Amino acid sequence: MAYFKTLAAGLFALLFLAPFILATDPDPLQDFCVADLDGKEVSVNGHPCKPMSEAGDDFLFSSKLAKAGNTSTPNGSAVTELDVAEWPGTNTLGVSMNRVDFAPGGTNPPHIHPRATEIGIVMKGELLVGIIGSLDSGNKLYSKVLRAGETFLIPRGLMHFQFNVGKTKASMVVSFNSQNPGIVFVPLTVFGSNPPIPTPVLTKALRVDAGVVELLKSKFAGGF
């Protein structure tokens, strides 16, 4: 009997405290929180808000993605970012965008967005879009050639790439459910980290000779 009294008292306490234990306020508490990128206040998940009187009139608008990037790069591609650092009006709203332009044969190399799911649309050209599943899927490669107007979806944290398989320039626009999705370029991360990953680690992991690892490190020593 004492056991049931103790259990009942515990359940009553849990129900009484539940509103305090489970209470959350995940949504914004204001219409807009234009990021004060120079703000010194402590920020947990975003930037401090500028006073609306200092925000100006253009924080809801941007023309940055209207212009194609310069694809004269080693990858033959150019990423134009529009995250919170470039568009402070997205602060706390959980959204951002990128534009990627490709020369013929250009690639957006294998990479990961650690903080966001991505959805994209091909604006022109022909792009091979590839998504690699986790070990749970057997590292399955999902891929398809997409053309203008076609879309793709990449779950958060999965490795993916795009490659221009056409004979003309290509471009795409992607959106993220994060104001700062982050990016991990796989080849740059593995072979261009600072300080470098020790060569014996990579020779063992990649099952190649040290000379191959050193060659690849030399290719990424200066970044992309």
VEXDREN-2710 file (C-alpha; in Angstrom, 1 decimal):
% VEXDREN-2710
k/r/px/py/pz
1/MET/0.0/0.0/0.0
2/ALA/2.8/2.4/0.9
3/TYR/4.3/1.6/-2.6
4/PHE/1.2/2.8/-4.3
5/LYS/1.0/5.9/-2.2
6/THR/4.6/6.7/-3.1
7/LEU/3.9/6.1/-6.8
8/ALA/0.7/8.2/-6.7
9/ALA/2.6/11.0/-5.0
10/GLY/5.4/10.8/-7.6
11/LEU/2.9/10.9/-10.5
12/PHE/1.1/13.9/-8.9
13/ALA/4.5/15.7/-8.6
14/LEU/5.4/14.9/-12.2
15/LEU/2.0/16.2/-13.5
16/PHE/2.3/19.3/-11.4
17/LEU/5.8/20.0/-12.7
18/ALA/5.2/19.0/-16.3
19/PRO/4.3/22.5/-17.6
20/PHE/7.6/23.7/-16.2
21/ILE/9.7/20.8/-17.4
22/LEU/8.2/20.6/-20.9
23/ALA/7.6/24.3/-21.5
24/THR/9.4/25.6/-24.6
25/ASP/9.3/28.6/-26.7
26/PRO/11.0/27.6/-30.0
27/ASP/9.4/30.2/-32.2
28/PRO/10.5/33.8/-32.7
29/LEU/9.0/36.4/-30.3
30/GLN/9.1/39.2/-32.9
31/ASP/8.2/39.8/-36.5
32/PHE/11.9/40.3/-37.5
33/CYS/15.2/40.0/-35.8
34/VAL/17.7/41.6/-38.2
35/ALA/21.1/40.3/-37.2
36/ASP/23.5/42.6/-35.6
37/LEU/26.6/40.9/-36.9
38/ASP/28.8/43.1/-34.8
39/GLY/26.8/42.6/-31.7
40/LYS/28.7/41.6/-28.5
41/GLU/25.8/40.1/-26.6
42/VAL/25.9/36.4/-26.0
43/SER/24.0/34.5/-28.7
44/VAL/22.9/30.9/-28.3
45/ASN/21.2/30.2/-31.6
46/GLY/21.6/33.2/-33.8
47/HIS/22.8/36.8/-33.6
48/PRO/21.5/39.6/-31.4
49/CYS/18.8/41.7/-32.9
50/LYS/19.3/45.2/-34.2
51/PRO/16.8/47.8/-33.0
52/MET/14.2/48.0/-35.8
53/SER/14.9/51.8/-36.1
54/GLU/18.5/50.8/-37.3
55/ALA/17.5/47.9/-39.5
56/GLY/16.8/50.0/-42.7
57/ASP/14.3/49.1/-45.3
58/ASP/16.0/46.3/-47.3
59/PHE/16.4/43.5/-44.8
60/LEU/13.6/41.5/-46.5
61/PHE/15.1/41.8/-50.0
62/SER/18.3/40.8/-51.7
63/SER/19.5/40.8/-55.3
64/LYS/22.7/38.9/-54.6
65/LEU/21.5/35.6/-56.3
66/ALA/20.6/37.5/-59.5
67/LYS/24.2/37.5/-60.7
68/ALA/26.0/34.4/-61.8
69/GLY/29.3/33.6/-60.1
70/ASN/32.7/33.2/-61.7
71/THR/33.1/29.6/-62.6
72/SER/36.8/30.0/-63.5
73/THR/37.8/27.9/-60.5
74/PRO/39.5/24.5/-60.1
75/ASN/36.1/22.9/-59.7
76/GLY/34.5/24.8/-62.5
77/SER/31.8/26.0/-60.2
78/ALA/30.9/29.0/-58.1
79/VAL/28.8/29.1/-55.0
80/THR/27.0/32.4/-54.1
81/GLU/25.9/32.1/-50.5
82/LEU/22.9/33.9/-49.0
83/ASP/23.0/32.9/-45.3
84/VAL/22.6/35.1/-42.3
85/ALA/26.1/36.6/-42.8
86/GLU/25.0/37.8/-46.2
87/TRP/21.3/38.5/-45.5
88/PRO/20.9/39.5/-41.8
89/GLY/17.1/39.5/-42.2
90/THR/17.1/35.7/-42.0
91/ASN/18.3/35.8/-38.4
92/THR/16.2/33.4/-36.2
93/LEU/14.0/32.4/-39.1
94/GLY/15.7/29.2/-40.0
95/VAL/16.0/29.8/-43.8
96/SER/18.8/30.6/-46.2
97/MET/19.7/30.1/-49.9
98/ASN/22.6/29.5/-52.3
99/ARG/23.1/29.8/-56.0
100/VAL/25.6/27.5/-57.7
101/ASP/26.8/28.1/-61.3
102/PHE/28.7/25.5/-63.3
103/ALA/30.9/25.6/-66.3
104/PRO/30.6/22.6/-68.7
105/GLY/32.2/19.8/-66.8
106/GLY/32.1/21.7/-63.5
107/THR/31.3/20.1/-60.2
108/ASN/30.1/21.1/-56.8
109/PRO/32.3/18.4/-55.1
110/PRO/31.1/15.9/-52.5
111/HIS/30.1/17.8/-49.4
112/ILE/27.8/17.8/-46.3
113/HIS/25.6/20.4/-44.7
114/PRO/25.7/19.5/-41.0
115/ARG/22.9/21.8/-39.9
116/ALA/20.3/21.7/-42.7
117/THR/18.1/19.8/-45.1
118/GLU/18.5/21.1/-48.6
119/ILE/15.9/21.4/-51.4
120/GLY/17.0/22.7/-54.8
121/ILE/15.8/23.5/-58.4
122/VAL/17.9/23.4/-61.5
123/MET/17.5/26.8/-63.3
124/LYS/19.3/25.9/-66.5
125/GLY/21.5/23.2/-68.0
126/GLU/21.8/19.5/-67.1
127/LEU/23.1/18.5/-63.7
128/LEU/23.9/15.1/-62.3
129/VAL/22.8/15.2/-58.7
130/GLY/24.1/12.5/-56.4
131/ILE/23.2/11.8/-52.8
132/ILE/25.0/9.1/-50.8
133/GLY/23.1/7.3/-48.0
134/SER/24.6/6.5/-44.7
135/LEU/26.1/3.2/-43.7
136/ASP/22.6/2.1/-42.7
137/SER/21.7/2.2/-46.4
138/GLY/24.8/0.4/-47.5
139/ASN/26.3/3.7/-48.7
140/LYS/23.8/3.6/-51.5
141/LEU/24.3/6.3/-54.2
142/TYR/21.0/7.9/-55.4
143/SER/21.6/9.9/-58.6
144/LYS/19.7/11.4/-61.5
145/VAL/20.4/13.9/-64.3
146/LEU/18.1/16.9/-63.8
147/ARG/17.2/19.6/-66.2
148/ALA/15.7/23.1/-65.9
149/GLY/12.7/23.2/-63.6
150/GLU/13.4/19.8/-61.9
151/THR/14.0/19.6/-58.2
152/PHE/15.9/17.5/-55.7
153/LEU/16.0/16.9/-51.9
154/ILE/19.0/16.2/-49.7
155/PRO/18.4/15.2/-46.1
156/ARG/20.5/16.9/-43.4
157/GLY/24.0/15.5/-43.0
158/LEU/24.1/13.3/-46.1
159/MET/27.0/13.6/-48.5
160/HIS/26.0/14.9/-52.0
161/PHE/27.4/16.5/-55.2
162/GLN/26.3/18.0/-58.5
163/PHE/28.1/17.7/-61.8
164/ASN/27.4/19.5/-65.1
165/VAL/27.0/16.8/-67.7
166/GLY/25.8/19.2/-70.4
167/LYS/27.7/21.1/-73.0
168/THR/26.6/24.5/-71.8
169/LYS/26.7/26.4/-68.5
170/ALA/24.3/25.3/-65.8
171/SER/22.9/26.8/-62.6
172/MET/20.8/25.9/-59.6
173/VAL/19.3/27.6/-56.6
174/VAL/19.0/25.7/-53.3
175/SER/17.2/26.5/-50.0
176/PHE/18.0/25.4/-46.5
177/ASN/16.0/25.1/-43.3
178/SER/18.8/26.9/-41.4
179/GLN/20.0/30.5/-41.3
180/ASN/23.6/29.0/-41.3
181/PRO/23.6/25.5/-42.8
182/GLY/27.4/25.1/-42.7
183/ILE/29.4/23.1/-45.2
184/VAL/32.0/20.3/-45.0
185/PHE/33.7/19.8/-48.4
186/VAL/34.9/16.2/-48.1
187/PRO/38.2/16.4/-50.1
188/LEU/39.2/19.7/-48.6
189/THR/38.4/18.5/-45.1
190/VAL/40.3/15.2/-45.5
191/PHE/43.4/16.6/-47.3
192/GLY/43.4/20.3/-46.5
193/SER/42.7/20.4/-42.7
194/ASN/44.7/22.8/-40.5
195/PRO/46.8/21.3/-39.1
196/PRO/46.9/18.4/-41.5
197/ILE/45.6/14.9/-40.5
198/PRO/48.7/12.8/-39.9
199/THR/49.6/10.9/-43.1
200/PRO/49.8/7.5/-41.3
201/VAL/46.1/7.9/-40.3
202/LEU/45.1/8.6/-44.0
203/THR/47.3/5.8/-45.5
204/LYS/45.6/3.3/-43.1
205/ALA/42.1/4.7/-43.6
206/LEU/42.3/5.1/-47.4
207/ARG/44.5/2.0/-48.0
208/VAL/47.0/3.8/-50.2
209/ASP/50.7/4.6/-50.0
210/ALA/52.0/7.7/-48.2
211/GLY/53.0/9.2/-51.6
212/VAL/49.4/9.3/-52.7
213/VAL/48.3/11.0/-49.5
214/GLU/51.1/13.6/-49.7
215/LEU/50.2/14.3/-53.4
216/LEU/46.5/14.9/-52.5
217/LYS/47.5/17.1/-49.5
218/SER/49.6/19.2/-51.9
219/LYS/46.5/19.7/-54.1
220/PHE/44.4/21.1/-51.2
221/ALA/47.1/22.9/-49.2
222/GLY/45.7/26.3/-50.5
223/GLY/42.1/25.4/-50.1
224/PHE/39.7/25.3/-53.1
END
